[in-house]
Amino acid sequence: MSRPDVVVTGLGATTPLGGDVASTWDAMVAGRSGVAPLTQDWAAQLPVRIAAQMKVDPAGVIERVKMRRLDRSEAAALIAAHQAWTDAGLAGVEVDGERLSVVVGSGIGGAVTLLNQDDILEASGPRKVSPHTVPMLMPNGPAAWVGLELGAKAGVHAPTSACATGAEAIAWALDILRAGRADIAVAGGTEAVIHALPIAGFAAMRAMSTRNDDPEGASRPFDKGRDGFVLGEGSGVVVLETAEHARARGARVYARLAGAAMTSDGYDIVQPDPEGHGTLRAMRAALRDADVSASDVRHVNAHATSTPVGDIAEIAALRRARVENAVVTSTKSMTGHLLGAAGAIESIATILAIHHSVVPPTINLEDPDEALDLDVAAVKARYLDIPAALNDSFGFGGHNAVLVFTKP
């Protein structure tokens, strides 16, 4: 039996670059950074005092009473999901909930809620702890809230695969639609853990940039001077449909989600395989799944987080995947690293690159690493026709997810 084609009909995001997809995309193409100094009192004690916070505070979008019930990651997911739903032309439309699925993941979940409520417990006792604490800290909370508000009854899922989460959620949604378990799937990732403890933990691993005096220049994938990632926050969500369902309702189509693959390194809990074997297997498997040849790939949105080891491993994998016709970029140079939301937001960037025939730049790439022998869109956007593109996402634990998007 032939598999149904799956297409992208809606996009939603709230990021360090803007409170919606349009403002985020405009900033990406223009090469603007969303990284800034942290002004919270708790930041003064930290070795890392920069981050990429959401440009638009969710508390200014969601009503106060409702916001009290939501972790910041849940609020971001709801904002992005409603944007995507509206963008797909589904707001106010009667949809069969039994044919609607949701897959929205978070790498860390409601960690900030947990930390804040623990502070309240210690300072004021158990009676002051919020009754909403548990659903606010649940990793499946964002998916559950999106499913509730959209009326999804064909399954609500919440993958957690560290920094591969957002892309893996989209891959899961592809499988659901191909299997005929739904006609529409809302998929993506969310993260909001800009807080002293997560930053201190990542800093203790020496995984984060300490360019506190140059926040906009701190995230510099592929550059010799890179010294770690910059923590970001936000959410990205896409609406996927079977092509038949989208065609029947006359939906606008941005791109086709042609294939996906997930592998694992089996190497280390935090370090990637330095030879990129697991990532290479994911790239090759995704291309096979999409029935797309490596030579047809004209763009890669790389995972490249600006870490010394990770960027090199991905370069090695891309070289061996033989995508030599592709223009590579890392939008993390502008957004920072949004952990579980990264793969979803970068999928949106990949989709729009295809749709608008433009690759956003990798900013801060001033002195390329000697190992970099790929065609990278450095500093300025690159305009070209893109029939097919890859989005790479990798995470702690050795999780690898690669998505293939093509023109519809």
C-alpha positions, 0 to 999 in steps of 0.5 A: 500500500502506498504511503500518503504524502504529508504536507505543511500547511501552518506555522507558528512560533515565538522566539528570541527574534520575534513573537510570531513566524513573520518577525522571526523569519524577517530577523533571520534573513536580516541576520539579527541576533536575539542574544542579550545580557541577563538582567535578573538578580540571580544572573550576577553570580553566574559565569554565563550572564547572557541568553536568548530570551523570548522577544515577546513575554508570554505573560503579555499574550495570555490572560493573567488568570490562565497564565497562573496555571501554565509553565512558561514552556506551556504558554509558549507552546500554546501561543505557537500552536494557535498561530500555526492553527490559524495560519493553516486556516483552521481557526473557527473551522469544525475539525473531527477531533478523532482525526487530529493528533498532537505531538509536542515535546520539551527537552526539560519540561517545567523545570523552572516551575519546579525550582520556583515552587521549591523556593516557595515550599522552603520559604513559606511551607506547603500551604503556599505551594500552587495547586497547579504545580504538578501539571505545570512541571509535567513534560507532557504538559505542553502537548496536553494543553495544545491537545485540549485547546484544539480538541485532539482525540487521535492521540496526544504525545510528548517525546523527550529527546533532549535537543532533538525533541522538536524534530523528533516530534515532527517525525512522530507526526509524520509516522502518525499521518502515514499510518492513517491514524489521523488526517491532521497533526500539530507538532513541534517543541517548546522550552523555557529554562532560562534560570540560574540552575540550568545555566549553572549546570550547563556552564559547569560542563563548559558547554556554554559561551562565556562571551558576556561582553559580546552577547550578539557575537557569542553564538558563532557556529563553525567559527574558530572562536566558538566557545559554547552555545547560548541558551535560548527559549521559545516554541515552534509548531507546525500543522501537518496534513495528508496531502489529500486532506489539505487538497480537499479543503483547499489549503495553502501548502508551504512544503512537503515533509518527504522523509525523516529518520532517527538514530542513536549514537550509543557513544556517550551521555553528552558528547557526540560521536566525534566521527558523526557515525550516528548522525550520518546514518540518520541523514542517509536514512532520512534521504532514503525515506524521502526518496531524495538523492543527496545531490538534490539537497540544496540546503541544510539547516545544521544543528551546529550549536557553536560547541567545539566538538559538536560542530566538527562532528556534524561537519564530518557527517555532512561531508560523508553524506555527500550533500556537496550541492547544499548551502549550509546554515545554522540559525542558532547563531541568531536564536541561540540554542532552544534545546527541545524547541530547536528542531521545530523552530529550525524546521520552520526556518527550513520550510520558509527557506524552501518557500521563499528561496532564501537561506538565512545567514550564519552570523558571526562566522568571521574565521571559519574552522579549518575543518569547515569545507562546506558551502556555508551562508556566512554573514549574509543570506543566500538566494537560491532555488531549493528543491529539497532541504535537510534539518539536522537535530541532535541531543544529549544521550546520542539522539539524532533526528533528521527531517527532509523537506521538499517543494510541494 
